[in-house]
């Protein structure tokens, strides 16, 4: 079908999955909606979970009000370190 379901991290749940060889993860804030700055350990955990899916492509989107740029850089570093 060519569709990719969205994985989510938010206060209500953590869901990381893949469809069609693509993993697309939206970070909304783990402890509080749109107001959580992720630590390096949390981002490494998500990078490991995405990598374990064996996808051809992995995407992360930080949809929150605090620490977006810093978290995106750290997430990229976590991926490169794997």
C-alpha positions, 0 to 999 in steps of 0.5 A: 500500500505504500503507507507508513504508520507513525510511531509515537513517544508521548506521556500516554504511551511509547510505540515504535514500529515499522511499516513498508521498511520505514520507521517514522517516530514523532517525539511529543515529550515523554513526561509532559506533552510538548515540554520534555527535553529528552536525555541522551540515554532516552534518545539512544534507547529510541535509536536502538529500538528503531535500528532493531526494526531493520528498516531501510529508512528511519525518521525522527520528528521533534514536535515539542516546544523545548529542546527540539534542535538540541534533541535532534542533534543528539538523536543524530549522534546516537544513530551515528554511534550505533 
